[in-house]
Amino acid sequence: ISTGTLTSHPPGTIAGGGTLVLNRLAFYGSGTLGADVITSQCDFHPGNPTGTLRIEGYCRLNALSSLSIEIGGPASGSGYDRLEVAGQATLGGALKVGVTRGYRPLPCDQFTVLTHGTITGRFASTTGLDLGDGLLLLPAQLGSPILLARLSWQRISVNPTALGTSEGNSAQAYRVC
């Protein structure tokens, strides 16, 4: 499929096996793709606006493609996008993250945005991880899934019995994740 926009509305299924090549287009969808997927200059959006897309085969996100993830709540699928690849996920291109519906992740929130059978490669770039006001999402590739975890940059003071931050005359306690 070349050029334009392809949308799969939940619980959409594209079956038939083989290889689906997405070239120079935007793909939006939830449901299942019963094929291998290769993207070339493609903006790949699991969910519409948020949701889970399962690819039954392998998925190649080539160097000029992007994986766009929206986070609008703490629950996978209904709250944030998730790409599930049954086979090998080959990463390239960009990971683009956007927060939607005014959602602000809480301390220690984690979002499993990509699961896979095996994985090769890395995203060449990431955007949208700085939420402002010292809040960051940190991509982590730990074993199987790719997680985005919320971090807050604060000045931390440690004593033998407490962990907290202080600004002026006030102090706040924080849980260590």
Backbone as CSV, one residue per row, in Angstrom:
resi,resn,N_x,N_y,N_z,CA_x,CA_y,CA_z,C_x,C_y,C_z
1,ILE,0.864,-1.164,0.000,0.000,0.000,0.000,0.907,1.222,0.000
2,SER,0.706,2.139,-0.918,1.562,3.319,-1.020,0.746,4.605,-0.946
3,THR,1.237,5.539,-0.209,0.764,6.915,-0.117,-0.679,7.020,0.371
4,GLY,-0.886,7.894,1.350,-2.216,8.167,1.866,-2.349,7.795,3.319
5,THR,-3.574,7.423,3.716,-3.880,7.051,5.096,-4.651,5.744,5.091
6,LEU,-4.282,4.824,5.964,-4.978,3.551,6.138,-5.399,3.477,7.588
7,THR,-6.706,3.245,7.827,-7.221,3.173,9.189,-7.941,1.850,9.387
8,SER,-7.630,1.162,10.486,-8.308,-0.059,10.886,-9.045,0.249,12.185
9,HIS,-10.385,0.226,12.149,-11.186,0.546,13.333,-11.395,-0.702,14.178
10,PRO,-11.332,-0.551,15.522,-11.458,-1.724,16.383,-12.825,-2.359,16.239
11,PRO,-12.938,-3.662,16.360,-11.854,-4.622,16.532,-11.365,-5.140,15.183
12,GLY,-10.881,-4.278,14.358,-10.486,-4.602,12.984,-9.498,-5.735,12.882
13,THR,-9.642,-6.528,11.841,-8.714,-7.607,11.564,-8.391,-7.595,10.078
14,ILE,-7.119,-7.614,9.772,-6.665,-7.812,8.407,-5.978,-9.169,8.412
15,ALA,-6.586,-10.139,7.723,-6.105,-11.513,7.755,-5.536,-11.903,6.400
16,GLY,-4.959,-13.078,6.351,-4.532,-13.601,5.068,-3.077,-13.978,4.997
17,GLY,-2.286,-13.626,5.997,-0.871,-13.970,5.968,-0.126,-13.119,4.965
18,GLY,1.040,-13.553,4.564,1.845,-12.792,3.620,2.512,-11.612,4.287
19,THR,2.881,-10.626,3.469,3.569,-9.441,3.960,2.806,-8.201,3.543
20,LEU,2.536,-7.326,4.497,1.888,-6.049,4.250,2.984,-4.993,4.254
21,VAL,3.224,-4.347,3.116,4.244,-3.306,3.012,3.533,-1.961,3.012
22,LEU,3.855,-1.130,3.997,3.254,0.195,4.132,4.302,1.218,3.729
23,ASN,4.059,1.914,2.625,5.048,2.811,2.042,4.480,4.231,1.947
24,ARG,5.155,5.174,2.573,4.809,6.592,2.512,3.355,6.860,2.864
25,LEU,2.930,6.360,4.017,1.569,6.629,4.444,1.496,6.672,5.963
26,ALA,0.343,7.104,6.459,0.051,7.073,7.891,-0.896,5.909,8.139
27,PHE,-0.552,5.050,9.087,-1.396,3.915,9.455,-1.929,4.148,10.858
28,TYR,-3.246,4.054,11.025,-3.903,4.163,12.319,-4.712,2.901,12.518
29,GLY,-4.579,2.244,13.678,-5.420,1.081,13.846,-5.261,0.331,15.136
30,SER,-6.356,-0.331,15.503,-6.398,-1.274,16.616,-6.899,-2.587,16.047
31,GLY,-6.639,-3.667,16.737,-7.086,-4.966,16.271,-5.906,-5.858,15.942
32,THR,-6.032,-6.640,14.875,-5.018,-7.631,14.532,-4.663,-7.547,13.054
33,LEU,-3.367,-7.566,12.788,-2.865,-7.711,11.425,-2.294,-9.117,11.321
34,GLY,-2.956,-9.996,10.566,-2.524,-11.379,10.438,-1.492,-11.537,9.335
35,ALA,-0.422,-10.758,9.420,0.606,-10.762,8.380,1.902,-10.219,8.970
36,ASP,2.979,-10.352,8.192,4.209,-9.637,8.510,4.021,-8.198,8.031
37,VAL,4.680,-7.231,8.698,4.522,-5.816,8.341,5.898,-5.195,8.144
38,ILE,6.050,-4.496,7.019,7.251,-3.718,6.743,6.808,-2.285,6.495
39,THR,7.428,-1.342,7.204,7.098,0.065,6.993,8.262,0.763,6.304
40,SER,7.931,1.650,5.390,8.925,2.455,4.693,8.382,3.868,4.589
41,GLN,9.009,4.795,5.264,8.547,6.187,5.313,7.090,6.236,5.776
42,CYS,6.802,5.506,6.838,5.443,5.357,7.346,5.364,5.904,8.765
43,ASP,4.271,6.604,9.064,3.984,7.037,10.430,2.978,6.024,10.977
44,PHE,3.434,5.155,11.871,2.682,3.993,12.339,2.069,4.304,13.696
45,HIS,0.722,4.331,13.771,-0.016,4.688,14.992,-0.855,3.506,15.461
46,PRO,-0.391,2.702,16.437,-1.314,1.723,16.998,-2.398,2.483,17.756
47,GLY,-3.635,2.105,17.594,-4.735,2.803,18.257,-5.291,3.914,17.388
48,ASN,-6.513,4.316,17.731,-7.162,5.392,16.997,-8.261,5.982,17.864
49,PRO,-8.049,6.829,18.860,-6.771,7.457,19.177,-5.863,6.605,20.049
50,THR,-6.395,5.837,21.023,-5.543,4.923,21.781,-6.086,3.515,21.604
51,GLY,-5.192,2.543,21.652,-5.622,1.166,21.494,-4.438,0.235,21.355
52,THR,-4.740,-1.035,21.132,-3.718,-2.064,20.971,-3.799,-2.628,19.563
53,LEU,-2.653,-2.729,18.919,-2.551,-3.354,17.607,-1.636,-4.561,17.748
54,ARG,-2.132,-5.732,17.314,-1.337,-6.962,17.361,-0.958,-7.348,15.939
55,ILE,0.330,-7.604,15.737,0.842,-8.089,14.463,1.218,-9.551,14.665
56,GLU,0.580,-10.433,13.899,0.784,-11.876,14.084,2.143,-12.366,13.591
57,GLY,2.802,-11.622,12.738,4.109,-12.014,12.216,5.205,-11.125,12.767
58,TYR,6.138,-10.733,11.876,7.202,-9.823,12.276,6.829,-8.400,11.866
59,CYS,7.563,-7.433,12.413,7.336,-6.026,12.083,8.683,-5.339,11.929
60,ARG,8.897,-4.706,10.764,10.110,-3.927,10.515,9.745,-2.465,10.409
61,LEU,10.233,-1.665,11.359,10.067,-0.209,11.312,11.362,0.350,10.734
62,ASN,11.350,0.632,9.443,12.568,1.067,8.756,12.996,2.474,9.166
63,ALA,14.200,2.847,8.767,14.871,4.063,9.229,14.071,5.344,9.022
64,LEU,13.265,5.450,7.992,12.512,6.678,7.749,11.077,6.590,8.257
65,SER,10.783,5.568,9.056,9.452,5.397,9.626,9.438,5.838,11.083
66,SER,8.223,5.963,11.632,8.107,6.310,13.045,6.994,5.482,13.688
67,LEU,7.170,5.213,14.971,6.144,4.598,15.799,5.614,5.700,16.694
68,SER,4.325,6.041,16.532,3.713,7.130,17.299,2.825,6.543,18.386
69,ILE,3.120,6.906,19.632,2.412,6.380,20.797,1.724,7.532,21.511
70,GLU,0.424,7.358,21.809,-0.317,8.347,22.595,-0.598,7.784,23.975
71,ILE,-0.393,8.631,24.989,-0.650,8.239,26.376,-1.729,9.156,26.924
72,GLY,-2.866,8.546,27.302,-3.977,9.321,27.834,-4.542,8.725,29.107
73,GLY,-3.837,7.757,29.689,-4.287,7.110,30.920,-3.391,5.932,31.236
74,PRO,-3.586,5.322,32.424,-2.669,4.276,32.876,-2.950,2.873,32.339
75,ALA,-4.091,2.648,31.666,-4.453,1.304,31.215,-4.048,1.076,29.764
76,SER,-3.369,-0.024,29.507,-2.966,-0.391,28.147,-4.207,-0.545,27.274
77,GLY,-4.129,-0.030,26.054,-5.243,-0.149,25.116,-6.219,1.000,25.227
78,SER,-6.950,1.090,26.322,-7.919,2.177,26.482,-7.258,3.479,26.913
79,GLY,-6.138,3.393,27.629,-5.471,4.592,28.127,-4.254,4.996,27.319
80,TYR,-3.558,4.028,26.769,-2.381,4.346,25.959,-2.192,3.289,24.878
81,ASP,-1.465,3.675,23.837,-1.220,2.797,22.699,-0.231,1.693,23.048
82,ARG,-0.453,0.546,22.389,0.450,-0.587,22.575,0.554,-1.345,21.254
83,LEU,1.774,-1.659,20.866,2.035,-2.480,19.690,2.544,-3.825,20.171
84,GLU,1.834,-4.902,19.799,2.224,-6.260,20.163,2.667,-6.981,18.899
85,VAL,3.916,-7.403,18.862,4.464,-8.106,17.701,4.751,-9.543,18.128
86,ALA,4.063,-10.502,17.501,4.239,-11.905,17.879,5.635,-12.408,17.517
87,GLY,6.173,-11.948,16.391,7.491,-12.378,15.937,8.564,-11.368,16.291
88,GLN,9.483,-11.175,15.362,10.598,-10.259,15.590,10.200,-8.817,15.301
89,ALA,10.544,-7.927,16.214,10.386,-6.489,16.000,11.757,-5.932,15.632
90,THR,11.852,-5.316,14.457,13.087,-4.679,14.016,12.870,-3.180,14.085
91,LEU,13.634,-2.525,14.960,13.427,-1.102,15.200,14.368,-0.256,14.364
92,GLY,13.866,0.882,13.960,14.612,1.905,13.254,13.749,3.153,13.259
93,GLY,14.252,4.238,12.765,13.445,5.448,12.706,13.234,6.069,14.069
94,ALA,12.035,6.635,14.278,11.774,7.439,15.466,10.667,6.849,16.328
95,LEU,10.784,7.065,17.628,9.695,6.828,18.570,9.149,8.201,18.921
96,LYS,7.859,8.442,18.602,7.203,9.715,18.889,6.136,9.474,19.948
97,VAL,6.225,10.221,21.044,5.292,10.048,22.151,4.512,11.336,22.346
98,GLY,3.211,11.199,22.529,2.359,12.348,22.811,1.417,12.034,23.955
99,VAL,1.174,13.029,24.800,0.216,12.878,25.887,-1.091,13.492,25.404
100,THR,-2.200,12.774,25.621,-3.498,13.219,25.135,-4.498,13.327,26.281
101,ARG,-5.565,14.009,26.046,-6.662,14.195,27.014,-6.203,14.841,28.314
102,GLY,-5.117,15.623,28.279,-4.632,16.319,29.462,-4.049,15.417,30.535
103,TYR,-3.745,14.190,30.198,-3.238,13.218,31.169,-1.831,13.586,31.638
104,ARG,-1.588,13.464,32.937,-0.266,13.650,33.531,0.091,12.376,34.280
105,PRO,1.090,11.631,33.808,1.477,10.394,34.499,1.877,10.651,35.950
106,LEU,1.574,9.694,36.797,1.920,9.753,38.215,3.320,9.186,38.427
107,PRO,3.942,9.506,39.572,5.253,8.926,39.862,5.184,7.401,39.776
108,CYS,6.183,6.823,39.189,6.349,5.378,39.052,5.419,4.731,38.036
109,ASP,4.602,5.507,37.306,3.787,4.934,36.235,4.692,4.342,35.167
110,GLN,4.292,3.209,34.638,5.013,2.587,33.528,4.022,2.226,32.438
111,PHE,4.453,2.371,31.201,3.611,2.114,30.046,4.341,1.140,29.122
112,THR,3.827,-0.062,28.992,4.431,-1.049,28.105,3.879,-0.786,26.708
113,VAL,4.668,-0.127,25.872,4.173,0.329,24.581,4.529,-0.610,23.432
114,LEU,5.462,-1.531,23.642,5.841,-2.470,22.594,6.235,-3.791,23.230
115,THR,5.552,-4.861,22.820,5.961,-6.207,23.210,6.303,-6.961,21.929
116,HIS,7.114,-8.012,22.053,7.605,-8.700,20.871,8.121,-10.082,21.229
117,GLY,8.239,-10.932,20.199,8.867,-12.235,20.393,10.370,-12.055,20.583
118,THR,11.023,-11.405,19.615,12.440,-11.038,19.701,12.571,-9.616,19.182
119,ILE,13.753,-9.037,19.382,13.931,-7.648,18.960,15.344,-7.440,18.429
120,THR,15.456,-6.590,17.399,16.753,-6.137,16.906,16.644,-4.646,16.638
121,GLY,17.786,-3.977,16.653,17.824,-2.548,16.362,17.408,-1.683,17.529
122,ARG,17.397,-0.374,17.272,17.008,0.626,18.269,16.352,1.774,17.519
123,PHE,15.567,2.570,18.237,15.047,3.790,17.642,16.197,4.776,17.486
124,ALA,16.298,5.398,16.327,17.362,6.373,16.078,17.109,7.669,16.840
125,SER,15.833,7.981,17.104,15.506,9.205,17.836,14.196,9.027,18.591
126,THR,13.998,9.880,19.589,12.746,9.905,20.344,12.307,11.348,20.501
127,THR,10.999,11.576,20.453,10.440,12.908,20.701,9.249,12.771,21.635
128,GLY,8.938,13.852,22.344,7.769,13.895,23.210,7.963,13.345,24.598
129,LEU,9.203,13.072,24.996,9.443,12.485,26.314,9.502,13.515,27.430
130,ASP,9.759,14.773,27.101,9.798,15.846,28.099,8.394,16.420,28.242
131,LEU,7.765,16.182,29.396,6.398,16.634,29.644,6.335,18.037,30.229
132,GLY,7.504,18.653,30.453,7.544,19.983,31.049,7.516,19.916,32.566
133,ASP,7.842,21.017,33.210,7.851,21.120,34.679,8.708,20.043,35.335
134,GLY,9.807,19.642,34.678,10.716,18.659,35.246,10.246,17.222,35.143
135,LEU,9.155,16.974,34.402,8.636,15.617,34.254,9.110,15.024,32.933
136,LEU,9.624,13.806,33.008,10.148,13.128,31.824,9.591,11.720,31.737
137,LEU,9.465,11.226,30.517,9.236,9.807,30.292,10.569,9.227,29.858
138,LEU,10.940,8.130,30.425,12.222,7.503,30.142,11.987,6.201,29.403
139,PRO,12.469,6.077,28.150,12.322,4.798,27.466,13.316,3.792,28.027
140,ALA,12.852,2.587,28.238,13.715,1.537,28.777,13.457,0.267,27.993
141,GLN,14.496,-0.338,27.519,14.382,-1.610,26.819,14.946,-2.663,27.750
142,LEU,14.063,-3.240,28.541,14.461,-4.200,29.555,13.904,-5.566,29.187
143,GLY,14.733,-6.449,28.692,14.253,-7.773,28.321,13.294,-7.690,27.159
144,SER,12.063,-8.129,27.368,11.112,-8.207,26.267,10.410,-6.897,25.936
145,PRO,9.659,-6.272,26.856,8.881,-5.111,26.431,9.700,-3.834,26.388
146,ILE,9.189,-2.848,25.658,9.749,-1.498,25.731,8.808,-0.692,26.594
147,LEU,9.344,-0.132,27.646,8.564,0.617,28.625,8.849,2.098,28.509
148,LEU,7.859,2.889,28.830,8.066,4.305,29.097,7.706,4.496,30.559
149,ALA,8.610,5.054,31.335,8.373,5.263,32.761,8.477,6.745,33.065
150,ARG,7.604,7.245,33.938,7.606,8.659,34.291,8.657,8.923,35.346
151,LEU,9.427,9.971,35.123,10.431,10.405,36.083,10.195,11.863,36.423
152,SER,10.582,12.253,37.591,10.530,13.655,37.999,11.916,14.043,38.489
153,TRP,12.472,15.088,37.914,13.786,15.545,38.354,13.599,16.490,39.522
154,GLN,14.095,16.124,40.675,14.006,16.913,41.897,15.359,16.864,42.606
155,ARG,15.620,17.863,43.432,16.800,17.834,44.288,16.479,16.889,45.438
156,ILE,17.287,15.858,45.626,17.002,14.837,46.637,18.032,14.919,47.753
157,SER,17.521,14.887,48.981,18.402,14.832,50.140,18.154,13.510,50.856
158,VAL,19.211,12.916,51.361,19.092,11.610,51.996,19.670,11.697,53.406
159,ASN,18.937,11.163,54.376,19.482,10.952,55.707,19.157,9.516,56.085
160,PRO,19.664,9.010,57.194,19.467,7.590,57.488,18.010,7.149,57.601
161,THR,17.072,8.055,57.848,15.699,7.621,58.080,14.692,8.145,57.071
162,ALA,15.062,9.071,56.183,14.055,9.646,55.284,14.664,10.019,53.939
163,LEU,13.832,10.023,52.942,14.190,10.481,51.604,13.166,11.531,51.223
164,GLY,13.618,12.704,50.806,12.674,13.750,50.456,13.334,14.850,49.667
165,THR,12.547,15.834,49.308,13.053,17.017,48.626,12.669,18.219,49.446
166,SER,13.370,19.300,49.217,12.992,20.509,49.934,13.155,21.712,49.025
167,GLU,12.208,22.631,49.150,12.262,23.919,48.474,11.792,24.941,49.490
168,GLY,12.633,25.905,49.760,12.267,26.896,50.772,12.079,26.242,52.111
169,ASN,10.935,26.484,52.743,10.666,25.926,54.066,9.797,24.682,54.025
170,SER,9.471,24.200,52.814,8.604,23.028,52.750,9.410,21.795,52.344
171,ALA,8.894,20.653,52.719,9.545,19.393,52.362,8.473,18.441,51.850
172,GLN,8.855,17.552,50.931,7.948,16.543,50.393,8.624,15.187,50.480
173,ALA,7.866,14.174,50.778,8.400,12.815,50.824,8.069,12.117,49.508
174,TYR,8.956,11.249,49.043,8.774,10.539,47.780,9.020,9.057,47.972
175,ARG,8.251,8.270,47.266,8.469,6.840,47.238,9.541,6.558,46.181
176,VAL,10.453,5.675,46.493,11.488,5.289,45.536,11.001,4.066,44.785
177,CYS,10.966,4.160,43.461,10.442,3.048,42.638,11.532,2.043,42.359
